[in-house]
């Protein structure tokens, strides 16, 4: 009887143990009020941030006359929704071609820059060679100079001399190298244990196979995060493609959408423009939801490592 009573007492104490307990934690009234206020503030902030996207989505389906009639209320006059903006977008403008061009350029450039950046970061993190520190210092100095400064002075002349004007090579080749990406992967590659690399070398693995089969799976969150950042940067790139591309059939989405804004003598079809902008946002949103876990994990690992 005493043993059973002791078991019941032990069980009773275990029910109230916080460690490993599955019971819900009840908050005290002050903490409950603080939690409710915090969630209300965060919800209001999220709604404020999403308001421009809500306006964009509503304006894409509105007739031209209703867009600015209810500018401060995006959901106003939703009874006259129409798909005419999308029909005009695909019939009067080569929007599908612009979309394909942007998808091709952004995808290929993302693959190139992620591959080369991970290779460079792996080399900087795991190899010791002569001139490593001066090379890293020189790479860092190049990050202090904005790329836009080089365009008028030498970038355009170099592209013209090579014969890459109105060619995708003028966009892909310079954009394939990212010093920022190399430094980012260098920090991530430092977390790869040297013992695994030594064991792989003993088993006869080449250095490229060590990078592919050993290092990249370990830094997968950083690969996902940088893939999303690179795709977004390439997708939104405007200035350099505007300089080197001249054929309208080779235009990217930012170039095409900018060209849809009419001059002062003509009325800009803002409904059509909003429809194109809405479709331009969708690929980035899809990629974000696909890489969401890796993106958050990559940013969190970078924050923890400092």
C-alpha positions in Angstrom: 0.0 0.0 0.0 2.8 2.4 0.9 4.5 1.6 -2.4 1.3 2.3 -4.4 0.8 5.5 -2.5 4.3 6.5 -3.2 3.8 5.7 -6.9 0.7 7.9 -6.9 2.6 10.7 -5.2 5.5 10.4 -7.7 3.0 10.3 -10.6 1.3 13.4 -9.2 4.5 15.3 -9.0 5.5 14.2 -12.5 2.2 15.6 -13.9 3.3 19.0 -12.7 6.9 18.7 -13.9 7.6 21.3 -16.6 10.3 19.3 -18.3 8.9 17.0 -21.1 5.3 17.8 -20.0 2.7 17.8 -22.8 0.2 19.9 -20.8 -0.6 23.4 -22.0 1.2 26.2 -20.2 -1.3 28.8 -18.7 -0.2 32.4 -18.8 -0.8 34.8 -15.9 -3.1 37.7 -16.7 -0.3 40.3 -17.2 1.5 37.9 -19.6 -1.7 37.1 -21.4 -2.5 40.7 -22.0 1.1 41.4 -23.2 0.9 38.4 -25.6 -2.5 39.6 -27.0 -1.2 43.1 -27.5 2.0 41.8 -29.2 -0.1 39.7 -31.6 -2.4 42.6 -32.4 0.6 44.8 -33.2 2.2 42.2 -35.4 -1.1 41.5 -37.2 -1.6 45.2 -37.9 2.0 45.5 -39.1 1.6 42.5 -41.4 -1.6 44.0 -42.8 0.1 47.3 -43.4 2.9 45.6 -45.3 0.5 43.5 -47.4 -1.7 46.5 -48.3 0.3 47.4 -51.4 0.1 43.8 -52.6 -3.7 43.8 -51.9 -4.0 47.0 -53.9 -2.0 45.5 -56.8 -4.1 42.3 -56.9 -7.4 44.3 -56.9 -6.2 46.8 -59.5 -5.2 44.0 -61.9 -8.8 43.0 -62.2 -10.4 46.5 -62.2 -11.4 48.5 -65.3 -9.2 51.6 -65.9 -11.9 54.0 -64.7 -12.2 52.3 -61.3 -8.5 52.0 -60.3 -8.1 55.6 -59.0 -11.7 56.1 -58.2 -11.2 54.0 -55.1 -7.5 54.4 -54.7 -7.6 54.5 -50.9 -9.9 51.4 -50.7 -8.4 48.6 -52.8 -11.5 46.5 -52.3 -13.8 49.2 -53.5 -16.0 48.5 -56.5 -15.2 44.9 -56.8 -18.5 44.2 -58.5 -17.1 45.1 -61.9 -14.1 42.7 -62.0 -12.8 41.8 -65.4 -10.1 39.8 -67.1 -9.7 42.4 -69.9 -6.4 43.6 -68.5 -4.8 40.2 -68.8 -6.3 39.7 -72.3 -4.8 43.0 -73.5 -1.5 42.1 -71.8 -1.1 38.9 -73.8 -2.5 40.2 -77.1 -1.0 43.7 -77.5 2.3 43.1 -75.6 4.8 40.3 -76.0 4.4 39.5 -72.3 4.8 35.8 -72.6 8.1 36.3 -74.4 9.3 38.6 -71.7 8.4 36.1 -69.0 10.2 33.3 -70.8 13.3 35.5 -71.2 13.3 36.4 -67.5 12.8 32.8 -66.4 15.7 31.6 -68.7 18.1 34.3 -67.6 17.3 34.2 -63.9 17.4 30.4 -63.7 20.6 30.0 -65.6 22.3 32.9 -63.8 21.2 31.6 -60.4 22.7 28.1 -61.2 26.0 29.7 -62.3 26.4 32.1 -59.4 25.4 29.6 -56.8 27.8 27.0 -58.2 30.8 29.3 -58.6 30.1 31.0 -55.2 30.0 27.7 -53.4 33.2 26.5 -55.1 35.0 29.8 -54.2 33.7 29.7 -50.7 34.8 26.1 -50.3 38.3 26.9 -51.5 38.7 30.0 -49.3 37.4 28.1 -46.2 39.2 24.8 -46.6 42.5 25.5 -48.4 45.6 27.4 -47.3 47.6 28.8 -50.2 50.0 31.6 -50.9 48.4 35.0 -51.3 45.1 33.9 -49.7 44.8 36.9 -47.4 45.8 39.5 -50.1 43.3 37.9 -52.5 40.5 38.1 -49.9 41.4 41.7 -49.2 41.2 42.5 -52.9 37.9 40.8 -53.2 36.6 42.8 -50.3 37.7 46.1 -51.9 35.8 45.2 -55.0 32.6 45.1 -52.9 33.1 48.7 -51.9 32.7 49.9 -55.5 29.1 49.8 -56.8 28.8 48.0 -60.2 26.8 51.0 -61.5 29.9 53.1 -61.4 31.7 50.8 -63.8 29.0 50.7 -66.4 29.7 54.1 -68.1 33.5 54.0 -67.7 34.4 50.6 -69.0 31.6 48.1 -68.9 29.8 49.3 -72.1 33.1 49.7 -74.1 34.2 46.2 -73.1 30.9 44.6 -74.1 31.0 46.5 -77.4 34.6 45.4 -78.1 33.8 41.8 -77.4 30.6 41.9 -79.6 28.2 41.1 -76.8 25.8 44.0 -77.4 22.2 42.7 -77.6 23.4 39.3 -76.3 22.5 37.4 -73.1 26.2 36.6 -72.6 26.7 40.2 -71.5 24.3 39.5 -68.7 25.2 35.9 -67.8 29.0 36.1 -67.8 29.5 39.2 -65.5 26.7 38.1 -63.2 28.1 34.6 -62.7 30.7 35.8 -60.2 29.7 37.2 -56.8 32.2 38.1 -54.2 29.4 38.5 -51.6 28.3 34.9 -52.4 31.8 33.6 -52.0 32.2 35.2 -48.6 28.8 33.9 -47.6 29.7 30.4 -48.5 33.1 30.7 -47.0 31.5 31.3 -43.6 29.1 28.4 -44.1 31.9 26.0 -45.3 33.8 26.6 -42.1 31.2 24.5 -40.4 32.1 21.5 -42.5 34.3 19.1 -40.3 37.8 18.7 -41.6 37.7 15.1 -40.5 35.0 14.3 -43.1 37.1 15.8 -45.8 40.2 13.8 -44.7 38.2 10.6 -44.6 36.9 11.3 -48.1 40.4 11.9 -49.4 41.5 8.6 -47.8 38.7 6.8 -49.6 39.9 8.3 -52.9 37.4 11.1 -53.4 38.4 14.0 -55.7 38.2 17.6 -54.5 35.2 18.2 -56.6 33.4 15.2 -55.2 34.2 16.4 -51.7 32.6 19.7 -52.5 29.5 18.0 -54.1 28.9 15.0 -51.9 30.3 16.2 -48.5 30.3 20.0 -48.2 27.1 21.0 -50.1 24.7 18.7 -48.2 26.0 20.1 -44.9 25.5 23.7 -46.0 22.2 23.0 -47.8 20.3 25.7 -45.9 22.8 28.3 -47.1 22.4 27.0 -50.7 18.6 27.4 -50.5 18.9 30.9 -49.0 21.4 32.1 -51.5 19.5 30.6 -54.4 16.5 32.6 -53.5 18.5 35.8 -53.1 20.3 35.3 -56.4 17.1 34.5 -58.3 15.4 37.6 -56.8 18.4 39.9 -57.7 18.5 38.5 -61.3 14.7 38.7 -61.7 14.6 42.3 -60.7 17.7 43.4 -62.6 16.9 46.4 -64.8 19.8 48.8 -65.4 22.4 46.5 -67.0 19.9 44.6 -69.3 18.5 48.0 -70.3 22.0 49.0 -71.4 23.0 45.9 -73.4 19.7 44.6 -74.8 18.2 46.4 -77.8 15.8 43.8 -79.4 12.3 43.9 -77.8 12.0 40.1 -78.2 15.0 39.8 -75.8 13.6 42.1 -73.2 13.2 41.0 -69.6 10.1 41.6 -67.5 11.4 44.7 -65.8 12.3 46.2 -69.1 9.0 45.3 -70.7 6.9 46.6 -67.8 8.8 49.8 -67.7 8.2 50.3 -71.4 4.4 50.0 -70.8 4.4 53.3 -68.9 3.3 55.8 -71.5 4.8 59.2 -72.2 2.9 62.4 -71.3 0.9 62.5 -74.5 -0.6 59.0 -74.0 -2.6 57.5 -71.3 -0.9 54.7 -69.4 -3.1 51.5 -69.1 -2.5 51.0 -65.4 -4.8 48.1 -65.2 -2.7 46.2 -67.8 0.5 47.3 -66.0 -0.8 46.0 -62.7 -1.8 42.7 -64.3 1.7 42.3 -65.6 3.2 43.2 -62.3 1.0 40.7 -60.5 2.1 37.9 -62.8 5.8 39.0 -62.4 5.6 38.6 -58.7 4.2 35.0 -58.8 7.5 33.1 -59.8 9.3 34.7 -56.9 6.5 33.8 -54.4 6.5 30.2 -55.7 10.2 29.9 -55.3 10.0 31.4 -51.8 7.5 28.9 -50.6 9.5 26.0 -52.1 12.8 27.2 -50.4 11.1 28.7 -47.3 12.6 26.3 -44.8 16.1 26.4 -46.3 15.9 30.2 -46.5 15.0 30.7 -42.8 17.4 28.0 -41.7 20.2 29.6 -43.7 19.6 33.0 -42.3 19.4 31.6 -38.8 22.6 29.7 -39.1 24.4 32.7 -40.4 23.1 34.8 -37.5 24.2 32.2 -35.0 27.7 31.9 -36.5 28.0 35.7 -36.6 
